[in-house]
Amino acid sequence: MKSYQNLLQLLAINSKTNTELGGANIEGTKKAVMFIQELIKELPLKWTEIKKDNVSSFWYAETIINDPTKPTILISSHIDTVYSAKDIVVKETSNKIYGSGAQDMKGSVYAICEILKKLHAKKQLRNLIFYISPQEETATLD
């Protein structure tokens, strides 16, 4: 199995929705988003942060290159997890990867990043918005 070091590092970031004290895990979710931004920093994307009071920020990246004759596609994701990164051992076996968010949704966010890289390499990265919510795991008015 190919080593997925970046995915393993992403899974190791504690982006549980709330802290142990019950408040928003602003630091953890931001750290996860910053890691994602670093993974795809070479891509022609413009990042926007939507700040909220007392909760984590929402983020989205828009492609800089766009074709006005084509529709824009929204890729919606989230970076928060139900469990803390310390609750589930992050590991890679011969055919599986384990960690908080491996299936929902950090694994998917990692896959999205890889797809965006491939589209860019083929000069087809356009008309996309990549949205990242920090609060999908809880029902909030945000």
DSSP file with accessible surface (Angstrom, degrees, kcal/mol):
  #  RESIDUE AA STRUCTURE BP1 BP2  ACC     N-H-->O    O-->H-N    N-H-->O    O-->H-N    TCO  KAPPA ALPHA  PHI   PSI    X-CA   Y-CA   Z-CA
    1    1 A M              0   0  117      0, 0.0     2,-0.1     0, 0.0    94,-0.1   0.000 360.0 360.0 360.0 136.5    0.0    0.0    0.0
    2    2 A K        -     0   0  136      1,-0.1     2,-0.3    92,-0.0     0, 0.0  -0.385 360.0-110.3 -62.5 141.4    1.2    3.5   -0.8
    3    3 A S        -     0   0   62      1,-0.1     2,-0.4    -2,-0.1     3,-0.2  -0.604  24.6-163.4 -77.9 132.5    2.1    5.5    2.2
    4    4 A Y     >  +     0   0   71     -2,-0.3     4,-2.5     1,-0.2     5,-0.2  -0.565  23.9 159.3-113.4  65.1   -0.2    8.4    2.9
    5    5 A Q  H  > S+     0   0  104     -2,-0.4     4,-2.4     1,-0.2     5,-0.2   0.875  73.1  52.2 -59.7 -40.2    1.9   10.5    5.3
    6    6 A N  H  > S+     0   0   59      2,-0.2     4,-2.3     1,-0.2    -1,-0.2   0.910 110.6  48.0 -64.7 -40.2   -0.1   13.7    4.7
    7    7 A L  H  > S+     0   0   16      2,-0.2     4,-2.7     1,-0.2    -2,-0.2   0.931 110.8  51.2 -64.6 -43.2   -3.4   11.9    5.4
    8    8 A L  H  X S+     0   0   24     -4,-2.5     4,-1.4     1,-0.2    -2,-0.2   0.905 110.4  49.5 -61.1 -39.1   -2.0   10.4    8.6
    9    9 A Q  H  X S+     0   0   94     -4,-2.4     4,-0.6     2,-0.2    -1,-0.2   0.909 110.6  50.1 -66.0 -41.2   -0.8   13.9    9.7
   10   10 A L  H >< S+     0   0    0     -4,-2.3     3,-1.3     1,-0.2    -2,-0.2   0.924 109.1  51.5 -62.7 -42.9   -4.2   15.3    9.0
   11   11 A L  H 3< S+     0   0    0     -4,-2.7    89,-0.3     1,-0.3    -1,-0.2   0.807 103.3  60.3 -63.8 -28.2   -5.9   12.6   11.0
   12   12 A A  H 3< S+     0   0   59     -4,-1.4     2,-0.4    -5,-0.2    -1,-0.3   0.644  82.6  96.8 -77.2 -12.8   -3.5   13.3   13.9
   13   13 A I  S << S-     0   0   14     -3,-1.3     2,-1.2    -4,-0.6    15,-0.0  -0.646  81.0-127.0 -79.1 127.1   -4.8   16.9   14.2
   14   14 A N        +     0   0   62     -2,-0.4    17,-0.1     1,-0.2    18,-0.1  -0.617  46.1 154.8 -77.6  99.4   -7.5   17.1   16.9
   15   15 A S        +     0   0    0     -2,-1.2    66,-1.4    68,-0.2    -1,-0.2  -0.063  12.5 154.7-116.5  32.2  -10.3   18.8   15.1
   16   16 A K  B     -a   81   0A  49     64,-0.3     9,-0.2     1,-0.1    66,-0.2  -0.331  55.5-115.4 -55.7 140.4  -13.1   17.4   17.3
   17   17 A T  S    S+     0   0   10     64,-2.0     8,-2.5     7,-0.1     2,-0.3   0.890  93.7  25.7 -50.0 -48.0  -16.0   19.9   17.1
   18   18 A N  B    S-B   24   0B  57      6,-0.3     6,-0.2    64,-0.2     5,-0.1  -0.848  81.6-115.8-119.8 156.0  -15.9   20.9   20.7
   19   19 A T    >   -     0   0   54      4,-3.1     3,-1.9    -2,-0.3     6,-0.1  -0.244  43.7 -95.0 -75.8 173.6  -13.2   20.9   23.4
   20   20 A E  T 3  S+     0   0  120      1,-0.3    -1,-0.1     2,-0.1     5,-0.0   0.768 128.0  56.8 -63.0 -23.1  -13.4   18.8   26.5
   21   21 A L  T 3  S-     0   0  172      2,-0.1    -1,-0.3     3,-0.0     3,-0.1   0.458 121.1-108.0 -87.9  -3.1  -14.9   21.8   28.2
   22   22 A G  S <  S+     0   0   50     -3,-1.9    -2,-0.1     1,-0.3     3,-0.1   0.290  78.8 120.7  98.2 -10.2  -17.7   22.0   25.6
   23   23 A G  S    S-     0   0   38      1,-0.1    -4,-3.1    -5,-0.1    -1,-0.3  -0.333  76.3 -74.8 -81.4 168.5  -16.6   25.2   23.8
   24   24 A A  B     -B   18   0B  28     30,-0.5     2,-1.8    -6,-0.2     3,-0.3  -0.366  37.8-128.0 -62.5 138.1  -15.8   25.3   20.1
   25   25 A N     >  +     0   0   15     -8,-2.5     4,-2.4     1,-0.2     5,-0.3  -0.511  46.9 158.5 -85.6  66.9  -12.5   23.8   19.2
   26   26 A I  H  >  +     0   0   77     -2,-1.8     4,-2.1     1,-0.2     5,-0.2   0.922  69.5  48.3 -61.2 -45.7  -11.4   26.9   17.3
   27   27 A E  H  > S+     0   0  163     -3,-0.3     4,-2.3     1,-0.2    -1,-0.2   0.929 113.7  46.4 -63.0 -44.8   -7.7   26.1   17.5
   28   28 A G  H  > S+     0   0    8      2,-0.2     4,-2.0     1,-0.2    -2,-0.2   0.922 113.9  45.1 -68.2 -44.5   -8.0   22.5   16.3
   29   29 A T  H  X S+     0   0    3     -4,-2.4     4,-2.2     2,-0.2    -1,-0.2   0.898 114.1  50.4 -68.8 -35.9  -10.3   23.1   13.4
   30   30 A K  H  X S+     0   0   97     -4,-2.1     4,-2.9    -5,-0.3     5,-0.2   0.916 108.1  53.0 -65.8 -41.1   -8.2   26.1   12.2
   31   31 A K  H  X S+     0   0  129     -4,-2.3     4,-2.0    -5,-0.2    -1,-0.2   0.914 109.3  49.6 -60.3 -39.8   -5.0   23.9   12.5
   32   32 A A  H  X S+     0   0    0     -4,-2.0     4,-2.1     2,-0.2    -1,-0.2   0.925 111.8  47.3 -65.8 -42.8   -6.7   21.3   10.3
   33   33 A V  H  X S+     0   0    2     -4,-2.2     4,-2.9     1,-0.2    -2,-0.2   0.918 110.1  52.6 -65.9 -40.5   -7.7   23.9    7.7
   34   34 A M  H  X S+     0   0   66     -4,-2.9     4,-2.2     1,-0.2    -1,-0.2   0.893 108.2  52.0 -62.2 -36.6   -4.3   25.4    7.7
   35   35 A F  H  X S+     0   0   39     -4,-2.0     4,-2.1    -5,-0.2    -1,-0.2   0.928 110.2  48.1 -63.8 -44.0   -2.8   22.0    7.0
   36   36 A I  H  X S+     0   0    0     -4,-2.1     4,-1.4     1,-0.2    -2,-0.2   0.927 109.9  52.1 -62.6 -44.7   -5.2   21.5    4.1
   37   37 A Q  H  < S+     0   0   35     -4,-2.9     3,-0.3     1,-0.2    -1,-0.2   0.898 108.9  50.8 -59.9 -38.1   -4.3   24.9    2.7
   38   38 A E  H >< S+     0   0  110     -4,-2.2     3,-1.1     1,-0.2    -1,-0.2   0.885 104.9  57.7 -65.8 -38.6   -0.6   24.0    2.9
   39   39 A L  H 3< S+     0   0   24     -4,-2.1    -1,-0.2     1,-0.2    -2,-0.2   0.828 120.6  27.3 -59.8 -34.1   -1.3   20.7    1.0
   40   40 A I  T >< S+     0   0    3     -4,-1.4     3,-1.9    -3,-0.3    -1,-0.2   0.042  80.5 123.9-120.3  28.4   -2.7   22.6   -1.9
   41   41 A K  T <   +     0   0  118     -3,-1.1     4,-0.2     1,-0.3    -1,-0.1   0.734  69.8  61.2 -64.0 -23.2   -0.9   25.9   -1.6
   42   42 A E  T 3  S+     0   0  148     -4,-0.2    -1,-0.3    -3,-0.2    -2,-0.1   0.575  85.6  97.9 -80.5  -8.1    0.5   25.6   -5.2
   43   43 A L  S <  S-     0   0   16     -3,-1.9     2,-2.2     1,-0.1    74,-0.1  -0.519  88.3-108.9 -84.2 149.5   -2.9   25.6   -6.7
   44   44 A P  S    S+     0   0   27      0, 0.0    20,-2.3     0, 0.0    21,-0.5  -0.488  70.1 135.8 -77.6  78.6   -4.5   28.7   -8.2
   45   45 A L  E     -C   63   0C  23     -2,-2.2     2,-0.6    18,-0.2    18,-0.2  -0.956  48.8-144.4-126.1 147.5   -7.1   29.2   -5.4
   46   46 A K  E     -C   62   0C 122     16,-2.7    16,-2.2    -2,-0.4     2,-0.3  -0.955  21.4-149.9-112.2 117.3   -8.3   32.2   -3.5
   47   47 A W  E     -C   61   0C  59     -2,-0.6     2,-0.4    14,-0.2    14,-0.2  -0.689  11.9-170.7 -90.4 140.0   -9.1   31.3    0.2
   48   48 A T  E     -C   60   0C  34     12,-2.8    12,-2.1    -2,-0.3     2,-0.5  -0.996   9.6-151.1-129.7 134.2  -11.8   33.2    2.1
   49   49 A E  E     -C   59   0C  59     -2,-0.4     2,-0.7    10,-0.2    10,-0.2  -0.888   1.6-156.5-104.1 132.1  -12.4   32.9    5.9
   50   50 A I  E     -C   58   0C  64      8,-3.5     8,-2.4    -2,-0.5     2,-0.2  -0.915  20.4-152.5-107.4 103.4  -15.9   33.5    7.2
   51   51 A K        -     0   0  155     -2,-0.7     2,-0.3     6,-0.2     5,-0.1  -0.543  13.7-173.6 -81.7 143.6  -15.4   34.5   10.9
   52   52 A K    >   -     0   0   82      3,-0.5     3,-0.6    -2,-0.2     2,-0.4  -0.936  31.0-101.6-130.4 153.3  -18.0   33.8   13.5
   53   53 A D  T 3  S-     0   0  146     -2,-0.3     3,-0.1     1,-0.2     0, 0.0  -0.625  98.4  -9.0 -78.1 130.7  -18.2   34.8   17.2
   54   54 A N  T 3  S+     0   0  147     -2,-0.4   -30,-0.5     1,-0.1     2,-0.3   0.592 121.2  80.0  62.8  12.6  -17.3   32.1   19.7
   55   55 A V  S <  S-     0   0   30     -3,-0.6    -3,-0.5   -32,-0.1    -1,-0.1  -0.931  89.7 -81.1-137.7 168.7  -17.2   29.3   17.0
   56   56 A S        -     0   0    3     -2,-0.3     2,-0.1   -39,-0.2   -30,-0.1  -0.313  51.1-103.1 -68.1 153.3  -14.7   28.2   14.4
   57   57 A S        -     0   0   20    -31,-0.2     2,-0.3    -6,-0.1    -6,-0.2  -0.423  24.5-130.9 -75.4 149.7  -14.4   29.9   11.1
   58   58 A F  E     -C   50   0C   8     -8,-2.4    -8,-3.5    75,-0.1     2,-0.3  -0.739  27.8-162.1 -92.4 149.7  -15.9   28.6    7.9
   59   59 A W  E     +CD  49 132C  22     73,-2.1    73,-3.4    -2,-0.3     2,-0.3  -0.973  13.8 178.1-134.5 147.7  -13.5   28.5    4.9
   60   60 A Y  E     -CD  48 131C  60    -12,-2.1   -12,-2.8    -2,-0.3     2,-0.4  -0.992  14.3-151.5-148.0 150.4  -13.8   28.3    1.2
   61   61 A A  E     -CD  47 130C   0     69,-2.2    69,-2.9    -2,-0.3     2,-0.4  -0.977  11.4-161.6-119.2 132.2  -11.5   28.3   -1.8
   62   62 A E  E     -CD  46 129C  64    -16,-2.2   -16,-2.7    -2,-0.4    67,-0.2  -0.915  26.7-110.5-112.2 140.7  -12.5   29.5   -5.2
   63   63 A T  E     -C   45   0C   5     65,-2.2   -18,-0.2    -2,-0.4    64,-0.1  -0.448  17.3-150.1 -65.9 140.3  -10.6   28.7   -8.4
   64   64 A I  S    S+     0   0  107    -20,-2.3     2,-0.6    -2,-0.1    -1,-0.1   0.830  84.6  65.0 -80.1 -33.3   -8.9   31.8   -9.8
   65   65 A I  S    S+     0   0   87    -21,-0.5    62,-0.9    60,-0.3     2,-0.3  -0.806  71.4 166.5 -94.3 122.4   -9.3   30.5  -13.4
   66   66 A N        -     0   0   81     -2,-0.6     6,-0.1    60,-0.2    59,-0.0  -0.973  35.6-138.8-138.8 151.4  -12.9   30.3  -14.4
   67   67 A D    >   -     0   0   48     -2,-0.3     3,-2.2     4,-0.1    -2,-0.0  -0.944  11.9-156.3-109.2 110.1  -14.9   29.8  -17.6
   68   68 A P  T 3  S+     0   0  128      0, 0.0    -1,-0.1     0, 0.0     4,-0.1   0.671  91.9  61.3 -63.9 -12.8  -17.9   32.1  -17.6
   69   69 A T  T 3  S+     0   0  112      2,-0.1    -3,-0.0    -3,-0.0    -2,-0.0   0.504  99.1  67.6 -89.2  -4.0  -19.7   29.8  -20.1
   70   70 A K  S <  S-     0   0  123     -3,-2.2    -3,-0.1     1,-0.0    57,-0.0  -0.844  87.4-107.9-115.3 152.7  -19.6   26.9  -17.6
   71   71 A P        -     0   0  106      0, 0.0     2,-0.4     0, 0.0    -4,-0.1  -0.333  32.0-116.5 -72.6 159.8  -21.4   26.4  -14.3
   72   72 A T        -     0   0   81     -4,-0.1     2,-0.5    -6,-0.1    56,-0.2  -0.824  23.8-144.2 -97.4 138.5  -19.5   26.5  -11.0
   73   73 A I  E     -e  128   0C 101     54,-2.9    56,-2.5    -2,-0.4     2,-0.5  -0.878   4.9-147.6-106.2 131.6  -19.4   23.4   -8.9
   74   74 A L  E     -e  129   0C 109     -2,-0.5     2,-0.7    54,-0.2    56,-0.2  -0.865   6.4-164.8 -98.0 125.7  -19.5   23.5   -5.1
   75   75 A I  E     -e  130   0C  44     54,-3.4    56,-3.0    -2,-0.5     2,-0.4  -0.949  15.2-163.8-108.2 109.0  -17.6   20.8   -3.2
   76   76 A S  E     +e  131   0C  74     -2,-0.7     2,-0.3    54,-0.2    56,-0.2  -0.821  19.8 149.8-102.0 133.0  -18.9   20.9    0.3
   77   77 A S  E     -e  132   0C   5     54,-1.8    56,-2.3    -2,-0.4     2,-0.3  -0.838  30.8-135.6-144.6 179.6  -17.0   19.2    3.2
   78   78 A H  E     -e  133   0C   7     -2,-0.3    31,-0.2    54,-0.3    27,-0.1  -0.981   4.7-161.6-143.3 155.9  -16.3   19.5    6.8
   79   79 A I        +     0   0    1     54,-2.5     2,-0.1    -2,-0.3   -64,-0.1   0.507  61.0  98.1-114.5  -9.5  -13.2   19.2    8.9
   80   80 A D        -     0   0    0     53,-0.7     2,-0.3   -64,-0.1   -64,-0.3  -0.418  56.2-154.1 -81.7 158.0  -14.6   18.6   12.4
   81   81 A T  B     -a   16   0A   1    -66,-1.4   -64,-2.0    53,-0.1    24,-0.1  -0.877  23.4-129.5-127.8 161.9  -14.8   15.1   13.9
   82   82 A V  S    S+     0   0   72     -2,-0.3     2,-0.3   -66,-0.2   -64,-0.2   0.901  94.4  46.1 -74.5 -42.7  -17.0   13.4   16.4
   83   83 A Y  S    S-     0   0  137      1,-0.1   -68,-0.2   -67,-0.1     2,-0.1  -0.729  89.9-108.5-106.4 152.4  -14.0   11.9   18.3
   84   84 A S    >>  -     0   0    1     -2,-0.3     3,-1.6     1,-0.1     4,-0.6  -0.394  30.5-116.6 -70.1 151.9  -10.8   13.5   19.4
   85   85 A A  G >4 S+     0   0   13      1,-0.3     3,-0.5     2,-0.2    15,-0.2   0.800 116.7  58.5 -60.7 -26.8   -7.6   12.5   17.6
   86   86 A K  G 34 S+     0   0  155      1,-0.2    -1,-0.3     3,-0.1     3,-0.1   0.679  96.1  63.7 -78.1 -13.3   -6.3   11.0   20.8
   87   87 A D  G <4 S+     0   0   92     -3,-1.6     2,-0.5     1,-0.2    -1,-0.2   0.707 104.9  43.9 -81.9 -22.6   -9.3    8.7   21.1
   88   88 A I  S << S-     0   0   60     -4,-0.6    12,-0.5    -3,-0.5    -1,-0.2  -0.985  89.4-121.5-128.1 121.7   -8.5    6.7   17.9
   89   89 A V        -     0   0  111     -2,-0.5     2,-0.6    10,-0.1    -3,-0.1  -0.408  23.6-133.2 -63.9 128.5   -5.0    5.6   17.2
   90   90 A V        +     0   0   45     -2,-0.1     2,-0.3    -5,-0.1     9,-0.2  -0.750  46.8 142.7 -84.3 120.4   -3.8    6.9   13.8
   91   91 A K  E     -F   98   0D 105      7,-1.5     7,-3.0    -2,-0.6     2,-0.4  -0.992  43.0-138.8-157.0 159.7   -2.2    4.1   11.9
   92   92 A E  E     -F   97   0D  55     -2,-0.3     5,-0.2     5,-0.2     2,-0.2  -0.984  21.7-177.4-121.4 128.1   -1.7    2.6    8.4
   93   93 A T        -     0   0   47      3,-3.2    -2,-0.0    -2,-0.4     5,-0.0  -0.455  51.4 -78.5-107.3-168.6   -1.9   -1.1    7.8
   94   94 A S  S    S+     0   0  101      1,-0.2     3,-0.1    -2,-0.2   -92,-0.0   0.772 126.8   7.6 -65.7 -23.2   -1.3   -3.0    4.6
   95   95 A N  S    S+     0   0  113      1,-0.1     2,-0.3   -94,-0.1    -1,-0.2   0.362 122.0  53.4-142.2   9.5   -4.8   -2.1    3.4
   96   96 A K        -     0   0  111    -95,-0.0    -3,-3.2     2,-0.0     2,-0.4  -0.984  53.9-147.5-146.6 156.5   -6.5    0.4    5.8
   97   97 A I  E     -F   92   0D  34     -2,-0.3     2,-0.3    -5,-0.2    -5,-0.2  -0.987  19.7-163.2-123.3 134.3   -5.9    3.7    7.4
   98   98 A Y  E     +F   91   0D  92     -7,-3.0    -7,-1.5    -2,-0.4     2,-0.2  -0.888  30.1 105.4-117.9 148.8   -7.4    4.4   10.9
   99   99 A G  S >  S-     0   0    9     -2,-0.3     3,-2.3    -9,-0.2     2,-0.4  -0.760  73.6 -61.3 157.9 160.3   -7.9    7.7   12.7
  100  100 A S  T 3  S+     0   0    3    -12,-0.5   -85,-0.1   -89,-0.3   -87,-0.1  -0.481 126.2  12.9 -65.0 116.7  -10.6   10.1   13.8
  101  101 A G  T 3 >S+     0   0   11     -2,-0.4     6,-2.0     3,-0.1     5,-0.8   0.445  85.1 127.8  95.7   2.6  -12.2   11.3   10.6
  102  102 A A  T < 5S+     0   0   24     -3,-2.3     3,-0.2     4,-0.2    -2,-0.1   0.900  90.2  21.1 -59.5 -39.0  -10.6    8.7    8.3
  103  103 A Q  T   5S+     0   0  186     -4,-0.4     2,-0.3     1,-0.3    -1,-0.2   0.777 124.4  57.7 -96.6 -32.7  -14.1    7.8    6.9
  104  104 A D  T   5S-     0   0   82      3,-0.1    -1,-0.3     4,-0.0    -2,-0.2  -0.830 124.3 -47.4-144.2  96.7  -16.0   11.0    7.8
  105  105 A M  T  >5S+     0   0   33     -2,-0.3     4,-2.5    -4,-0.2     5,-0.2  -0.916 118.0  71.2-142.0   8.8  -14.6   13.3    6.5
  106  106 A K  H  ><S+     0   0    1     -5,-0.8     4,-2.5     1,-0.2    -4,-0.2   0.889 103.7  55.1 -62.4 -35.1  -10.9   14.0    6.7
  107  107 A G  H  > S+     0   0   16     -6,-2.0     4,-2.1     1,-0.2    -1,-0.2   0.914 110.3  46.1 -61.3 -40.6  -10.3   11.1    4.3
  108  108 A S  H  > S+     0   0   51     -7,-0.3     4,-2.7     2,-0.2    -2,-0.2   0.893 109.9  53.0 -69.5 -38.8  -12.6   12.7    1.8
  109  109 A V  H  X S+     0   0    0     -4,-2.5     4,-2.3     2,-0.2    -2,-0.2   0.925 109.5  49.8 -62.4 -41.7  -11.1   16.1    2.3
  110  110 A Y  H  X S+     0   0   22     -4,-2.5     4,-2.1     2,-0.2    -2,-0.2   0.933 110.6  49.7 -61.1 -44.4   -7.7   14.5    1.5
  111  111 A A  H  X S+     0   0   46     -4,-2.1     4,-2.4     1,-0.2    -2,-0.2   0.906 108.4  53.2 -62.4 -40.3   -9.1   12.9   -1.6
  112  112 A I  H  X S+     0   0   22     -4,-2.7     4,-2.7     1,-0.2    -1,-0.2   0.929 107.6  51.5 -59.1 -45.1  -10.6   16.2   -2.7
  113  113 A C  H  X S+     0   0    0     -4,-2.3     4,-2.1     1,-0.2    -1,-0.2   0.914 110.0  48.8 -59.0 -42.4   -7.1   17.8   -2.4
  114  114 A E  H  X S+     0   0   48     -4,-2.1     4,-2.1     2,-0.2    -1,-0.2   0.892 111.1  50.1 -65.5 -39.2   -5.6   15.1   -4.5
  115  115 A I  H  X S+     0   0   98     -4,-2.4     4,-2.7     2,-0.2    -2,-0.2   0.921 108.8  51.9 -64.8 -43.2   -8.3   15.5   -7.2
  116  116 A L  H  X S+     0   0    3     -4,-2.7     4,-2.4     1,-0.2    -2,-0.2   0.909 109.0  51.1 -60.4 -39.9   -7.7   19.3   -7.2
  117  117 A K  H  X S+     0   0   62     -4,-2.1     4,-2.4     2,-0.2    -1,-0.2   0.914 110.8  48.3 -62.4 -43.1   -4.0   18.6   -7.8
  118  118 A K  H  X S+     0   0  140     -4,-2.1     4,-1.6     2,-0.2    -2,-0.2   0.911 110.7  50.4 -66.1 -41.8   -4.7   16.3  -10.7
  119  119 A L  H  <>S+     0   0   47     -4,-2.7     5,-3.4     1,-0.2     6,-0.6   0.917 111.3  49.2 -60.9 -41.9   -7.2   18.7  -12.3
  120  120 A H  H ><5S+     0   0   74     -4,-2.4     3,-2.0     4,-0.2    -2,-0.2   0.920 107.1  54.4 -64.0 -42.5   -4.5   21.5  -12.0
  121  121 A A  H 3<5S+     0   0   80     -4,-2.4    -1,-0.2     1,-0.3    -2,-0.2   0.833 111.3  46.0 -61.4 -30.5   -1.9   19.2  -13.5
  122  122 A K  T 3<5S-     0   0  145     -4,-1.6    -1,-0.3    -5,-0.1    -2,-0.2   0.271 116.4-116.7 -92.9   8.6   -4.2   18.7  -16.5
  123  123 A K  T < 5S+     0   0  164     -3,-2.0    -3,-0.2    -5,-0.1    -2,-0.1   0.847  87.0 113.2  58.2  37.5   -5.0   22.5  -16.7
  124  124 A Q      < +     0   0  105     -5,-3.4     2,-1.2    -6,-0.2    -4,-0.2   0.215  29.5 120.7-121.0  12.9   -8.6   21.7  -15.9
  125  125 A L        +     0   0    4     -6,-0.6   -60,-0.3    -5,-0.1     2,-0.3  -0.678  44.4 113.2 -84.4  98.9   -8.9   23.3  -12.4
  126  126 A R        +     0   0   98     -2,-1.2   -60,-0.2     1,-0.1     3,-0.1  -0.985  53.1  30.6-158.7 160.9  -11.6   25.9  -12.9
  127  127 A N  S    S+     0   0   10    -62,-0.9   -54,-2.9    -2,-0.3     2,-0.4   0.859  84.6 128.1  55.8  42.2  -15.2   26.8  -11.9
  128  128 A L  E     - e   0  73C  18    -56,-0.2   -65,-2.2    -3,-0.1     2,-0.4  -0.968  42.9-165.1-128.1 146.2  -14.9   25.2   -8.4
  129  129 A I  E     -De  62  74C  45    -56,-2.5   -54,-3.4    -2,-0.4     2,-0.7  -0.999  10.1-159.6-124.4 125.2  -15.6   26.3   -4.9
  130  130 A F  E     -De  61  75C   4    -69,-2.9   -69,-2.2    -2,-0.4     2,-0.4  -0.923  15.0-167.3-107.6 107.5  -14.2   24.0   -2.1
  131  131 A Y  E     -De  60  76C  59    -56,-3.0   -54,-1.8    -2,-0.7     2,-0.5  -0.816   7.9-167.6-103.1 136.6  -16.1   24.7    1.1
  132  132 A I  E     -De  59  77C   1    -73,-3.4   -73,-2.1    -2,-0.4   -54,-0.3  -0.958   3.0-163.6-128.9 114.2  -15.0   23.5    4.5
  133  133 A S  E     - e   0  78C  15    -56,-2.3   -54,-2.5    -2,-0.5   -53,-0.7  -0.753  10.5-161.0 -90.9 141.2  -17.3   23.7    7.5
  134  134 A P  S    S+     0   0    2      0, 0.0  -109,-0.2     0, 0.0   -78,-0.1   0.349  86.8  49.7 -96.7   5.0  -15.9   23.4   11.0
  135  135 A Q    >   +     0   0   13      1,-0.1     3,-1.4   -55,-0.1     5,-0.1   0.115  61.6 118.2-134.5  25.4  -19.2   22.4   12.6
  136  136 A E  T 3  S+     0   0   98     -3,-0.3    -1,-0.1     1,-0.3     4,-0.0   0.851  73.8  62.7 -66.1 -30.3  -20.9   19.6   10.6
  137  137 A E  T 3  S+     0   0   51     -3,-0.1     2,-0.4     2,-0.1    -1,-0.3   0.526 105.6  47.9 -77.7  -5.2  -20.9   17.2   13.5
  138  138 A T  S <  S-     0   0   48     -3,-1.4     2,-0.7  -121,-0.0    -3,-0.0  -0.982  87.1-116.0-131.1 149.3  -23.2   19.5   15.6
  139  139 A A        +     0   0  110     -2,-0.4     2,-0.3     2,-0.0    -3,-0.1  -0.739  49.7 158.5 -84.8 115.9  -26.4   21.2   14.8
  140  140 A T        -     0   0   64     -2,-0.7    -5,-0.0    -5,-0.1    -2,-0.0  -0.917  54.7-118.4-132.6 163.8  -25.8   24.9   15.0
  141  141 A L              0   0  183     -2,-0.3    -1,-0.0     1,-0.2    -2,-0.0   0.631 360.0 360.0 -74.0 -14.2  -27.4   28.0   13.6
  142  142 A D              0   0   79     -7,-0.1    -1,-0.2   -90,-0.0    -7,-0.1   0.617 360.0 360.0 -77.0 360.0  -24.1   28.8   11.8
